[in-house]
Amino acid sequence: MTPFGERLRALRRRRGVTQRQMAEALGISNAYLSALEHGHRGRPTFDLLHRIIGYLGVIWDEAEELQRLADISHPRVTVDTSGLSADATRLANRLAETIPVMGEEDVTAILAIIEAAAERDKQRRRRVRIK
C-alpha cells in the first residue's frame, strides 16, 4: 500500500462510500480505484486527483496533504545516483534489494533519518533565501 492509497481509503471510508460508488462517480473502474488504494498503480493523474478531492469534499490543508502523498506514492521508484558518491549509489542499491525483507521497525527508523535530512535541507534552503 502507498501513503496515498492508505489515505484515500481512510477518506473514502470516513465518508461512508464504497469503492464501487466512488469509482462510478469518478468515471473510473472499480478495479483501478482498488489498485490505487492498494498501491498496485502509480500516482493518479492531476485531473483524477482533483476529481477525487472534489468528490470527497477535501479542502485546503487536507487537499494539499493528499497531493503531497500522491507525489511520494509511486510504487516503482528509480533513483539516479550519477554524479553522487559511491556510498550514495551503494545506499540506493542496498535499499532496493533489502526493503522487501525489512521489518516495519527498520523501515520506520530509516524513514525517520531520511525525513530529518530532508527537513535540514529545507531549513538550509530557507536560510539561503532569507540572506
C-alpha positions, -999 to +999 in steps of 0.1 A: +000+000+000+012+035-007+008+066+016-017+080-010-036+047-012-038+044+026-051+080+030-075+076+001-091+045+016-094+062+050-111+093+035-134+071+014-144+050+044-148+081+066-173+094+041-191+060+041-186+054+004-179+021-012-152+017-038-178+009-064-198+041-056-167+063-057-154+047-089-187+053-107-188+089-096-152+095-108-158+077-141-131+051-135-133+013-130-137-002-095-106-023-103-085+008-110-096+025-077-088-007-058-054-008-075-048+029-064-057+021-028-035-010-027-005+006-044-006-015-075-009+015-097+012+046-099+002+081-089-032+093-102-032+120-129-035+156-119-071+156-133-081+124-114-065+137-082-086+169-084-118+149-091-110+127-061-105+159-039-138+173-052-157+141-047-145+136-012-150+173-004-115+177+009-103+213+012-072+233+019-047+215+041-062+181+036-062+186-002-026+197-001-017+167+020-034+143-005-015+160-033+018+156-014+010+119-006+002+113-043+036+128-052+055+104-029+035+073-037+048+059-069+052+022-061+081+018-086+109+043-079+140+050-100+170+066-082+196+084-103+228+084-084+250+096-113+273+123-100+268+113-064+293+094-042+299+057-043+283+054-009+251+071-022+249+045-051+256+017-026+228+030-003+203+032-032+211-003-043+211-018-008+178-002-001+163-015-033+174-051-026+167-050+012+134-031+016+112-061+007+126-081+037+129-053+062+107-052+093+084-023+099+107-011+128+137-008+104+116+009+077+104+034+103+139+041+116+154+046+082+124+068+072+130+090+102+166+095+093+157+104+057+129+128+068+153+145+092+178+150+064+150+164+042+140+188+069+176+200+075+178+207+037+145+226+038+157+247+067+191+254+049+172+265+017+151+289+037+182+304+053+198+309+019+166+326+005+164+350+035+200+362+031 
